[in-house]
Amino acid sequence: MQALLQAVAVLRGPQVDPAELQARARLKSWQAARLAITHAQLLRSPRWEPAARFFLEELYAPRDPGTRDRDVARVLPKMERWLPRAALHTLVQALRMDVLSESLDADMALRLRARGLVQIEDDLDEGAYAQAYRDCGRLPERREQLELVERLGRSLDHLTRTPMIAASLKMMKKPAELAGLSELHAFLNRGFLAFAHMKGADEFLQRIVQEETQLMQRWIRP
């Protein structure tokens, strides 16, 4: 986990050009809007909507995750004592996906910025996005990104089936607040509640992976 946190710090720390971070934020905003359109059926489903929103708003959103990153880094030596092992495993999966997604976004934003296509969000359309996607290459990492989405979803689903996790998360709320870790606790709790609501994530994850795989295959073709 320490290596993942260091990688995140390199990718979006204070040493990164603010214009580059701004371009990335615009790219992420466009991607979040695209994901909401692609997976509109999941967002309209009473069963799947909470989990779809968790992926869209918590894991892949154009907001600054710095508070959560700092929380994790600050308590890393103590985490094994207060986080259940299953929750710790889920957090590691989320960090792995975060690092890879940030790296891919940085590469995409750099290419789009060079062409003046992320100065404002309206400059970017699917054709320009697909061209940058092909220019970046990195197809094995794109496939890995999808694998991590599925793996994280299965970790969250497993968390909901682990005895005493719900009670543990509830009991940890006050200690987490006192320790200044309310954002980290809220992130884990929201993920748990969203996946518990589904009562089984197989079909949900299958739909996401299938749709995103089809788009990936379309974008890599000239």
N, C-alpha and C positions, 0 to 999 in steps of 0.2 A: 504493500500500500504506500509506503514511503516513496518508492520509485515513481508510482503513478502520480502522487501529489507533486513531486518535483517536476515531472513532465508537464503537468497542468500549469505550474508556475512559470515555466519557460515559455509556454504557448500563449499565455494571456496575462503575464505579470507586468509590472510597471515599466519594464524595459522595452516593451513592445510599442511601436509607433502608434499613437492614438488614432491617426487616420486609418491605419490598418485595422485596428479594433473596430472602428466605426463602420468600415466596409464590411467586416465580418458580421457585425450586428444587422446590417441591412440585408445581407445574404440570408442570415438566419431567419429574419422576419419574413422574407419571401418564401423560404423553405417551409416555415411553419404554416403560412397561408396555403401553400401547395399541399402539405400533408392533410390539412383540414378539409380540402376539396377531395383529395384522393380517398380519404377514409371517412367521408361524410356519413356513410351508412353506419359505421361504428359509433360515430358521435350522436347519431339519432336513435340508437338502440338503448332502451332502458337498462338492458343487461350490461352492455359493453361501454356505454358512455363514460362512466367514471375512470375506467382503465385507459380508454383512449385519451381522455383529457390529461391523465397523469403523464402518459408518454409525451403528449404534445406540449404541455405547459410546464412540466417538472424536468423532464429529461432532454427535451429538445425545444427550447424556447429562446427567443432573443432577449432574455434578461440576464443580468449579471449573477452568476452562481458563486461569486467570490466569498460571500458570507459562509456558505456551506463548506467551501474549500478550506477557509481559514479555521472553521470549527473542527474539521477532521484533522488538519495538521496540528492544531493546538493540543488535541487530546489523544493523538495517536498512541502514545505509550500506555495510556490507561484504558483504551477502548475495549480490550479483551476482557476487562474486569466488569464493565457495565453493559456491554452489548451482548445479547445472545449470539452464539456462533452462527446460527442461520441468518440473523440480521447482518452480521459482519460480512458474511459471504455475499449477501445481496448488495451491500454497499461497495464491496470490491468490484463486483460486476458493473455497477453503475459508473464507477470511476474509470474502469477500462473503456467502456463505451464513450464516456465523456472525453477522454484523452484522444481516442482515435477520431471521433467526430470533429473535435476542435482542430486536429491536424489536417483533416481533409477539408474542412471549411477554410482554414488559413490558406491552403493551396488554391482552392477555388476563388477565394476573394482576391488573392494576389493577381490572378489572371484576369478576372473580371475588372478589377480596378485599373489595370494597365490599359484596358479597352474603354475605360470610362463608363462602365455599365453598372456600377453600384454607387454612383453618386447620389441617386435617389432611387427608391424601390421601383418606380415606374419604368426605369431604364431597362429593367431585367425582364425577359420573357423566357418561355421554355426553350426556344431555339438557341438563344444565347447561353442559357444555362447548360444545355446539352453539349454545346460546342466546348465550353470550359471543362465540362465533365470528361469529354474525350481527350482534351489537351492535357489534363492532369494524369490521365491513365490511372494507375494505382487500382486496377480492377481487383486484384487479390484482397486489398484492404477494404474495398467496397463490399466484397462478399463477406469479409470478416466482420464488418460493421453490422450487416444483417444477422450474422450468426450471433453476435453479441446482443442484439435486440431480442432475439429469441431466447438466448441463455438468461438474460436478465429477467425477461417475463416469466420464465420457468422458475427462476430463483424466488421471485415474488410470489408465484403461485404456491411453491413449496412452503414458503414462509407462512401462508395462510393455513396450511395443513399441519404445522408444527405445534404440538401441545404447549400451552402456556405462553405462546408468543404474544397473543393479544393482551393477556394480563400483564406480561412483562413490559410491553410498550406503554400500557396505561400507567403502571407504577413508576416508570422512568420519567414521566412527563415533568413532574415537579423537580426532581434532582437535575434534570437536563436544563430546566429554566434557571435554577440556582447556579449552575455551572456555566451559564451563558451559551448553552447548546440547543436552544429552542428551535432554531432553524433546521439543524441536523435531525433532531427528533421528529419535527413536523414532516420532513421529507420522507423519513422511513414510515411514519404512521399513515401518511396519505397514500403511499404506495400499497401498504398492507390493506387498508380499508378499500381501496379501489379494486384490488384483485380479490379480496374476500367477497365483495359484492357480486362478482361474476360467477362464483362457485364452479370454477373450472376454466382454464385459460387456453386450452388446446385450439379450439376453433378460432378464437380471437387472434392468437399468435400466427396461426396458419394463414389467415386472411391478410394480415399485415405483411408477412414475409412473401406471400405469393404476389401481392400487388406491387411491392417494392422491387421484387426480382424482375417482374415484367417491365417496369419502368427502366431499371438498370439496363436490361437487354436492349430496350429501344434507344436509350441515350448513347450507348457505346457504338451504335452503328452510324456511320457518316450519312 
